[in-house]
Amino acid sequence: MSNITVAGTGYVGLVTGVCLAEVGHQVTCVDNNDEKINLLRQGISPIYEPGLDELIVKNTENGKLDFTTDYQSVYAHSDVIFIGVGTPENEDGSANLNYVFTVAKEIAESVEQDCLVVVKSTVPIGTNDRVEAYIKAHLKHNVKIEVASNPEFLAQGTAVRDTLYASRIVIGTESDEAKQILMDVYEPFKLPILAMNRRSAEMVKYASNDFLALKISFINDIANLCEKVGANIEDVTNGMSYDERIGNRFLNPGIGYGGSCFPKDTKALHWLAEEEGYILRTVKAAIDVNEKQKYALIKKARNDFPTFNEKKVAVLGLTFKPGTDDLREAPSIPNIRLLLNEGAHIQAFDPVGIENYKKLFPDQISYKHSIEEALEDAELCFIFTEWPEIKEMDLGLFKEKMKTPYIYDGRNCFSLYEIQNKGVNYHSIGRPSVIEYGVLDEVQA
Ligand code: UDX
C-alpha cells in the first residue's frame, strides 16, 4: 500500500483521506489550520458529515490515519500527494486557485523522492498542466514529479458513502506510469475506474455538476409553468421519470440549488468558455433560472402580505440541503436578508445549521430549538430545507401554533393529500395551492 498524503481537510480532502485509510492505505492529512488538526487528532471532525467521526477514530486508532500541520516532513517522503483544497469563486465567477498553487509551492519545496501529485479539487480545464509546470519549475530536489487529475463526485451529507461506493473513479493522466499508480491506489475500492487524459478528467467534473444544475433549473422552470397552467409538477416528473433516458433523480423542484459546488461550478465553466470565446448558453440559462428561483416563495407570499414589516415570520430549515450544517449559497440567506430588511421578526428552526447561521446573523433572528417554538404566534411560515424532522412534523401544529397559518414551502415537504383539512393556506412549488384558512373555519361555523 502506498504512503499517501492529502493536503486540505475540508469536505473533499478529509473525506478522501479518511476513505483511503479505511481501504488500507497509510494516510497523513495536512492542513495549515492548527485548530482543525487538533480537533482531528482528538477524533473530532471539523465538518458535520454522517459516519465520518467513526471512521476518523477507527483509522487513527489502528495507525492508518494521521493529521499534521508539518507539511514539509510529510511531503518529503510521500509516494502520492492528493490536493483537496478549496477553489472558491472569484468575484467575476472564475475559480480562485490560490490555495491550489500555495500547496503546489509547498510540495515543490519539500519533496525529496519521486512522487505523483493528484489534483482532487475542482479546477478549470488546463489547471493540471499549469500545476505540473509550476511544481517542476520550483523543485528543490532532483526528483521526478507528475500531476494527475482525479475529480471528486461526493455530495455533502452522503460524502463517506459517495466515496467508498462511488459510481465511478475518474483518473486523468499523461503517462502509463501515473495511470498505474492511481489504478493501484484505487484497486481496493473495487469500483469502475475510467482512465483518460487530464483535460478530459477535469472536464468530466464540470460537465457532471453543470448537467445536474441544468436538470434542476429545467425542472424549476417547468414547475413554474405548471403553476400557471394548472398542472402538478409531481405528476409531471413522475410521468417523465419512467423514461429511462430521463430517470427519476434530481428532478425535485424547489427554491433553487445552493451549496459549494453547483453555483460555483456553473459560473466557473461559463466564465472559462467565455475566455475561449464561446458562450455556454445552456449553463447560462441554468444560472439565470436559479438566481430567480431563490425568490419564488417570497413572490408567492407577496400576494398575501404586501409588506413583511412587523410580521412574525417562522422559518423552518436554514441549510442549503438536509444532512449538512453548510450554509454556502443556501437559498435561505438572501430570503432572510430580504425579510429582515423589510422589518420582519424571524423565528428560525434548523436541526444543525443554527450555530453557523449565528455567525451570519448573530442578533437579528430569534433562533428556536423546536418546530413548535418557531411556529408560535407566527403570521406566516417559510420552509427552506426539507429536513426529515420537518417532513415528518405533525401538520396540525401549523393551525395550532400560528396566529395565521400561511405556509410557503420551498421544498414540497408535504403531500397535498396530507396537508388538506388542516385549516391552513399552503403554497408549494409547481403544485396547486391549498386554501383553507378562513374558508374552512366559515364552513365549520
Ligand atoms: C453536488 C453534487 O451532487 C456532487 O456530485 C458534487 O461532487 C458536488 O456538488 P452537493 O452540493 O453536496 O453535491 O449537494 P446536492 O445533493 O447535489 O444538492 C445541491 C443543491 O441542489 C441543493 O441545494 C439541493 O437542495 C438542490 N437540489 C438537488 C434540488 O433543488 N433538486 C434536486 O432534485 C436535487
Residues whose N, C-alpha, C, O or C-beta is under 5 A from the ligand:
A	BS01	UDX	E152 F153 L154 A155 Q156 I216 F250 L251 N252 G254 G256 Y257 G258 G259 S260 C261 F262 F320 K321
